[in-house]
Amino acid sequence: TARRSYGEALLICFRGRAFSAVLDITSFVAGVIILYVFIHATFTPVVSATEIPMLMVGYGFGASFVALFMQLGGGIYTKAADVGADFVGKLAQGIPEDDPRNKR
């Protein structure tokens, strides 16, 4: 369709993204509702209904914090694996560090 009309191609892209956005927002709202119901059912004797949103905010901050450190740890692991593979590759080929055949 992009060969016929750019407007038609943009319309298809817009509709596809709109559908994806609706699914994204729906899953977010469903997740918040499920979390609220779970916390309310689990902690009702201890926590009042007005304190549950604050618990949910803390849960969200904690999840974001963990995701940040998981991404950082994954980057460090990837770099370490790359350095290890580079070292083993040079060792297997018998190439010294400053040799012109060393591509890295």
C-alpha positions in Angstrom: 0.0 0.0 0.0 2.9 2.4 0.5 3.7 2.1 -3.2 0.2 3.3 -4.1 -0.3 6.0 -1.4 1.6 7.4 1.5 -1.6 8.5 3.1 -3.0 5.0 3.0 0.3 3.6 4.5 0.2 6.2 7.3 -3.5 5.3 8.0 -2.6 1.6 8.4 0.3 2.5 10.7 -1.9 4.7 12.8 -4.6 2.1 13.1 -2.1 -0.6 14.0 -0.6 1.6 16.7 -4.0 2.6 18.0 -4.9 -1.0 18.5 -1.6 -1.7 20.2 -2.2 1.4 22.5 -5.6 0.2 23.5 -4.2 -3.2 24.4 -1.4 -1.6 26.3 -3.7 0.7 28.4 -6.2 -2.1 28.9 -3.5 -4.4 30.3 -2.2 -1.6 32.5 -5.6 -0.9 34.0 -6.4 -4.6 34.5 -3.0 -5.0 36.3 -3.7 -2.1 38.6 -7.2 -3.4 39.4 -5.8 -6.9 40.1 -3.1 -5.5 42.3 -5.6 -3.3 44.2 -7.9 -6.3 44.8 -5.1 -8.5 45.8 -3.7 -6.0 48.3 -7.2 -5.2 49.6 -8.0 -8.9 50.1 -4.7 -9.7 51.7 -4.0 -6.8 54.0 -7.5 -5.5 54.9 -7.2 -6.1 58.6 -3.9 -4.3 58.8 -4.2 -1.6 56.1 -7.1 0.7 55.4 -8.4 1.2 51.9 -7.0 4.8 51.8 -3.5 3.5 52.3 -3.5 0.9 49.5 -2.7 3.5 46.7 0.4 4.5 48.6 1.4 0.8 48.8 0.9 0.5 45.1 3.1 3.5 44.4 5.8 2.0 46.5 5.5 -1.3 44.7 5.8 0.5 41.4 8.9 2.4 42.5 10.4 -0.9 43.7 9.7 -2.7 40.5 11.2 0.2 38.5 14.3 0.2 40.7 14.8 -3.5 40.3 14.3 -3.2 36.5 17.0 -0.5 36.4 19.5 -2.7 38.2 18.6 -5.7 36.1 19.3 -3.7 33.0 22.6 -2.5 34.4 23.6 -6.0 35.5 22.7 -7.4 32.0 25.0 -4.8 30.4 27.9 -5.6 32.7 27.3 -9.4 32.0 27.3 -8.8 28.3 30.5 -6.7 28.4 32.2 -9.4 30.5 31.1 -12.1 28.1 32.4 -10.1 25.2 35.8 -9.5 26.8 36.1 -13.2 27.7 35.2 -14.3 24.2 37.8 -11.9 22.8 40.5 -13.1 25.2 39.7 -16.8 24.5 39.7 -16.1 20.7 43.1 -14.5 20.8 44.4 -17.3 23.0 43.1 -20.0 20.7 44.7 -18.3 17.7 48.0 -17.6 19.4 47.7 -13.9 18.6 49.5 -11.5 21.0 47.6 -8.4 22.2 49.4 -5.8 20.0 49.6 -8.0 16.9 48.4 -6.4 13.6 46.2 -9.5 13.0 44.2 -8.5 16.1 41.0 -7.0 14.7 39.9 -5.5 18.0 
